[in-house]
């Protein structure tokens, strides 16, 4: 998986959570960046002050080519309705432009500009697949760090290697 794809995949989680949470109160955030966020869930709960949102039951968030599926997504919002922190849990799957990531839990902290994937982490693209117990992505530097790693790194296909 290309390291530059990770910020899009993981920050997409935050944007998708922002769209899902803001759908109740702030349609302009729902269409952040000009692309709407499609949300499906069995249940959406928001506190009356608009500071937290929980989606549960077969949650699917889609924005452009980014897709997130999880049993539960929680988010804390700033005053303007932007996501400050989000967590997807219960077995999370992210897909973006042929890349995928899976983990028991994914947490996005936008103040620290850090994303953590925890518990049976799997990342892959094409024939490449890496498993780890934990992965941390620094959004500021696009550095991805994995611990307890095992897997296979395949060379890129001839069609994707073209200039």
Secondary structure, 3 states (H helix, E strand, C coil): CCHHHHHHHHHHHHHHHHHHHHCCCCHHHHCHHHCCCEEECCEEEECCCCCEEEEEEEEEEEECCEEEEEEEEEEEECCCCCEEEEEEEEEEEEEECCEEEEEEEEEEECCCCEEEEEEEEEEEECCEEEEEEEEEEECCCCEEEEECCEEECCCCCCCCCCC
